[in-house]
């Protein structure tokens, strides 16, 4: 059991060889990360603002527009395509199947007979005539290819190998280190800029709350509400009562003026209902 447990345990990793460019990494990393952070911070702030605007745009503008466009495209494209498939392409397909079953097989048989009786003998004769020419051309091409390969190896391959081994490979390693550090610095700067952006948003929200919302709420509760109650009780209600009293006085004066000019209004004369006057008689009044 101990041997099995030991065999299941992962073998220790071999120690990594010391990279000769470690000093270069340390010298490049810190300045690059500071510079990239200063460059990325405004970009991250702008990115967060654009992301919030894009979410709002997708949710409240593009989604309804997309649904409307989907309905329009369904009516303008899908329905005509279904009609085209059902009433045009399907009959054409049936006609093509009929042709393949009744017309093309005789033509194919005729072509096969032509190929077997005419083209095959002609092809064999051409092959017999051209075989020596092809072998001679292949030998010439082989010789020319060998000579060109040797010339190209001396003039191109060996200088290219030396250039790669002594110039491009070291420069590529240095450039890879610089690009790696720049990428890591971009990642760190992006995350740090996100933290700064969120912190700035919280600070601005708190400042806006304490500078505008809380004073406005305090003024509304402490000043405007009592003043409104006082104005309502001392001004609006008396003004309303005075207005109603003035309205009643105006109506009364109008009625008095009408009586003074036109006299008392005529009272309706009582109508004889012609009903019996007995005590026990049932009338409209009882």
C-alpha positions as CSV (number, residue, x, y, z in Angstrom):
1,X,0.0,0.0,0.0
2,X,2.8,2.4,0.8
3,X,4.4,1.7,-2.5
4,X,1.1,2.3,-4.3
5,X,0.7,5.6,-2.5
6,X,4.2,6.6,-3.3
7,X,3.7,5.7,-7.0
8,X,0.4,7.8,-7.1
9,X,2.1,10.9,-5.7
10,X,3.2,13.3,-8.4
11,X,6.9,13.3,-9.0
12,X,8.7,16.5,-8.0
13,X,9.3,18.9,-10.8
14,X,12.8,19.2,-12.0
15,X,14.4,22.5,-11.0
16,X,14.1,25.0,-13.8
17,X,17.2,26.2,-15.3
18,X,18.2,29.7,-14.5
19,X,17.3,32.0,-17.3
20,X,20.1,34.3,-18.2
21,X,17.7,37.2,-18.9
22,X,16.3,37.5,-15.3
23,X,18.0,40.8,-14.7
24,X,16.5,42.2,-17.9
25,X,13.0,41.0,-16.7
26,X,13.5,42.8,-13.4
27,X,14.8,46.0,-15.1
28,X,11.9,46.1,-17.6
29,X,8.9,45.0,-15.4
30,X,8.4,47.9,-12.9
31,X,8.7,50.9,-15.4
32,X,6.6,49.2,-17.9
33,X,3.9,48.4,-15.4
34,X,3.8,52.0,-14.0
35,X,3.6,53.5,-17.5
36,X,1.0,51.0,-18.7
37,X,-1.1,51.6,-15.6
38,X,-1.1,55.4,-16.2
39,X,-2.1,54.7,-19.8
40,X,-4.8,52.1,-19.1
41,X,-6.6,53.9,-16.3
42,X,-8.5,56.4,-18.5
43,X,-9.2,53.7,-21.0
44,X,-10.7,51.4,-18.3
45,X,-12.9,54.3,-17.1
46,X,-14.1,54.9,-20.6
47,X,-14.6,51.2,-21.1
48,X,-16.8,50.8,-18.0
49,X,-18.9,53.8,-19.1
50,X,-19.3,52.4,-22.6
51,X,-20.1,49.0,-21.2
52,X,-22.9,50.4,-19.1
53,X,-24.2,52.4,-22.1
54,X,-24.1,49.3,-24.3
55,X,-26.0,47.2,-21.7
56,X,-28.7,49.9,-21.6
57,X,-28.8,50.1,-25.4
58,X,-29.0,46.4,-25.9
59,X,-31.7,45.9,-23.3
60,X,-34.0,48.8,-24.1
61,X,-33.3,49.7,-27.8
62,X,-31.8,46.9,-29.8
63,X,-33.8,44.0,-28.4
64,X,-37.2,45.5,-29.4
65,X,-35.8,46.6,-32.7
66,X,-34.3,43.1,-33.3
67,X,-37.7,41.5,-32.6
68,X,-39.4,43.9,-35.0
69,X,-36.8,43.2,-37.7
70,X,-37.2,39.5,-37.0
71,X,-40.9,39.7,-37.7
72,X,-40.3,41.9,-40.8
73,X,-37.6,39.4,-42.2
74,X,-39.9,36.5,-41.5
75,X,-42.6,38.1,-43.5
76,X,-40.3,39.3,-46.3
77,X,-37.8,36.5,-46.6
78,X,-38.8,33.3,-44.8
79,X,-42.4,33.2,-46.1
80,X,-41.3,33.8,-49.8
81,X,-38.5,31.2,-49.4
82,X,-41.0,28.6,-48.1
83,X,-43.3,29.4,-51.0
84,X,-40.4,29.1,-53.5
85,X,-39.3,25.8,-52.0
86,X,-42.8,24.4,-52.0
87,X,-44.1,25.5,-55.4
88,X,-40.9,25.9,-57.5
89,X,-38.0,23.9,-56.2
90,X,-39.9,20.8,-55.2
91,X,-41.5,20.4,-58.7
92,X,-38.1,21.1,-60.3
93,X,-36.6,18.4,-58.1
94,X,-39.2,15.9,-59.1
95,X,-38.6,16.7,-62.7
96,X,-34.8,16.3,-62.2
97,X,-35.4,12.9,-60.6
98,X,-37.5,11.9,-63.5
99,X,-34.7,12.9,-65.9
100,X,-32.1,11.1,-63.9
101,X,-34.3,8.0,-64.0
102,X,-35.4,8.0,-67.7
103,X,-33.0,10.2,-69.7
104,X,-29.5,10.3,-68.3
105,X,-29.0,6.5,-68.0
106,X,-29.1,5.9,-71.8
107,X,-26.8,8.9,-72.4
108,X,-24.4,7.5,-69.7
109,X,-24.4,4.1,-71.4
110,X,-23.6,5.7,-74.7
111,X,-20.7,7.7,-73.2
112,X,-19.3,4.5,-71.5
113,X,-19.4,2.6,-74.9
114,X,-17.6,5.6,-76.6
115,X,-15.0,5.6,-73.7
116,X,-14.4,1.8,-73.9
117,X,-14.3,1.5,-77.7
118,X,-12.6,4.7,-78.8
119,X,-11.0,6.8,-76.1
120,X,-9.2,3.9,-74.2
121,X,-7.3,2.6,-77.3
122,X,-6.3,6.2,-78.2
123,X,-5.1,6.8,-74.6
124,X,-2.9,3.6,-74.6
125,X,-1.3,4.6,-77.9
126,X,-0.5,8.1,-76.6
127,X,1.0,6.7,-73.4
128,X,3.3,4.3,-75.4
129,X,4.5,7.2,-77.6
130,X,5.1,9.6,-74.8
131,X,6.7,7.3,-72.2
132,X,10.3,7.8,-73.5
133,X,9.8,11.6,-73.8
134,X,8.5,11.8,-70.2
135,X,11.4,9.7,-68.8
136,X,14.0,12.0,-70.6
137,X,12.2,15.1,-69.3
138,X,12.1,13.7,-65.8
139,X,15.9,13.0,-65.9
140,X,16.6,16.6,-67.1
141,X,14.3,18.1,-64.4
142,X,16.0,15.9,-61.7
143,X,19.4,17.1,-62.7
144,X,18.3,20.7,-62.9
145,X,16.6,20.4,-59.5
146,X,19.7,19.0,-57.8
147,X,21.8,21.8,-59.2
148,X,19.3,24.5,-58.2
149,X,19.0,22.9,-54.7
150,X,22.8,23.0,-54.1
151,X,23.0,26.6,-55.4
152,X,20.1,27.7,-53.3
153,X,21.5,26.0,-50.2
154,X,24.8,27.8,-50.5
155,X,23.4,31.2,-51.4
156,X,20.2,31.3,-49.3
157,X,19.8,28.5,-46.7
158,X,23.2,28.8,-45.0
159,X,23.0,32.6,-44.6
160,X,19.4,32.4,-43.4
161,X,20.4,29.8,-40.8
162,X,23.3,32.0,-39.6
163,X,21.0,35.1,-39.5
164,X,18.4,33.2,-37.5
165,X,20.8,31.6,-35.1
166,X,23.0,34.6,-34.3
167,X,20.7,37.6,-34.8
168,X,16.9,36.9,-35.0
169,X,16.7,34.3,-32.2
170,X,18.4,36.4,-29.5
171,X,16.4,39.5,-30.6
172,X,13.2,37.4,-30.6
173,X,13.9,36.2,-27.0
174,X,14.5,39.8,-25.8
175,X,11.4,41.0,-27.7
176,X,9.4,38.1,-26.2
177,X,10.4,39.1,-22.7
178,X,9.5,42.7,-23.3
179,X,6.1,41.8,-24.9
180,X,5.4,39.3,-22.1
181,X,6.1,42.0,-19.4
182,X,4.0,44.5,-21.4
183,X,1.1,42.0,-21.5
184,X,1.3,41.2,-17.8
185,X,1.6,44.9,-17.1
186,X,-1.5,45.6,-19.2
187,X,-3.4,42.9,-17.3
188,X,-2.4,44.3,-13.9
189,X,-3.1,47.8,-15.0
190,X,-6.5,46.8,-16.3
191,X,-7.5,45.2,-13.1
192,X,-6.1,48.0,-11.0
193,X,-7.9,50.5,-13.2
194,X,-11.1,48.6,-12.6
195,X,-10.6,48.8,-8.8
196,X,-9.9,52.5,-9.1
197,X,-12.9,53.1,-11.4
198,X,-15.2,51.2,-9.0
199,X,-13.8,53.1,-6.0
200,X,-14.2,56.4,-7.9
201,X,-17.7,55.6,-8.7
202,X,-18.5,54.8,-5.1
203,X,-16.8,58.0,-4.0
204,X,-18.7,60.1,-6.6
205,X,-22.0,58.4,-5.6
206,X,-21.4,59.2,-1.9
207,X,-20.4,62.8,-2.6
208,X,-23.4,63.3,-4.8
209,X,-25.6,61.8,-2.1
210,X,-24.1,64.0,0.7
211,X,-23.8,67.1,-1.4
212,X,-27.2,67.1,-3.2
213,X,-29.6,64.4,-2.1
214,X,-29.2,64.6,1.7
215,X,-29.4,68.4,1.8
216,X,-32.4,68.4,-0.5
217,X,-34.1,65.8,1.6
218,X,-33.3,67.8,4.8
219,X,-34.6,71.0,3.3
220,X,-37.8,69.3,2.1
221,X,-38.4,67.7,5.5
222,X,-37.3,70.5,7.8
223,X,-38.2,73.6,5.8
224,X,-40.5,73.0,2.9
225,X,-42.9,70.7,4.6
226,X,-43.6,73.0,7.7
227,X,-43.7,76.1,5.4
228,X,-46.2,74.2,3.2
229,X,-48.4,73.3,6.1
230,X,-48.2,76.9,7.4
231,X,-49.1,78.3,3.9
232,X,-51.9,75.8,3.6
233,X,-53.4,76.6,7.1
234,X,-52.8,80.4,7.2
235,X,-53.1,81.3,3.5
236,X,-54.7,78.7,1.2
237,X,-57.6,77.7,3.5
238,X,-58.6,81.3,4.4
239,X,-58.3,82.3,0.7
240,X,-60.5,79.4,-0.2
241,X,-63.1,80.3,2.4
242,X,-63.0,83.9,1.3
243,X,-63.4,82.9,-2.3
244,X,-66.4,80.7,-1.4
245,X,-67.9,83.6,0.6
246,X,-67.4,86.0,-2.2
247,X,-69.0,83.4,-4.6
248,X,-72.0,83.1,-2.3
249,X,-72.3,86.9,-2.0
250,X,-72.0,87.3,-5.8
251,X,-74.8,84.7,-6.3
252,X,-77.0,86.4,-3.7
253,X,-76.4,89.8,-5.3
254,X,-77.2,88.4,-8.7
255,X,-80.4,86.9,-7.3
256,X,-81.4,90.2,-5.6
257,X,-80.7,92.1,-8.8
258,X,-82.8,89.7,-10.8
259,X,-85.7,90.0,-8.4
260,X,-85.3,93.8,-8.4
261,X,-85.4,93.9,-12.2
262,X,-87.7,91.1,-13.0
263,X,-89.7,90.6,-9.9
264,X,-90.3,87.5,-7.9
265,X,-90.3,84.3,-9.9
266,X,-93.7,82.9,-10.7
267,X,-94.6,80.0,-8.4
268,X,-96.2,76.9,-10.1
269,X,-99.9,76.7,-9.7
270,X,-101.2,73.7,-7.9
271,X,-102.6,71.0,-10.2
272,X,-106.0,69.5,-9.4
273,X,-105.3,65.7,-9.3
274,X,-108.9,64.9,-9.1
275,X,-108.4,62.4,-6.4
276,X,-111.0,61.5,-3.7
277,X,-110.7,63.3,-0.4
278,X,-111.7,60.6,1.9
279,X,-109.5,59.6,4.9
280,X,-109.2,56.0,3.9
281,X,-108.9,56.7,0.2
282,X,-105.6,55.6,-1.4
283,X,-104.0,58.5,-3.4
284,X,-100.6,59.3,-4.9
285,X,-99.6,61.1,-1.7
286,X,-100.4,58.1,0.6
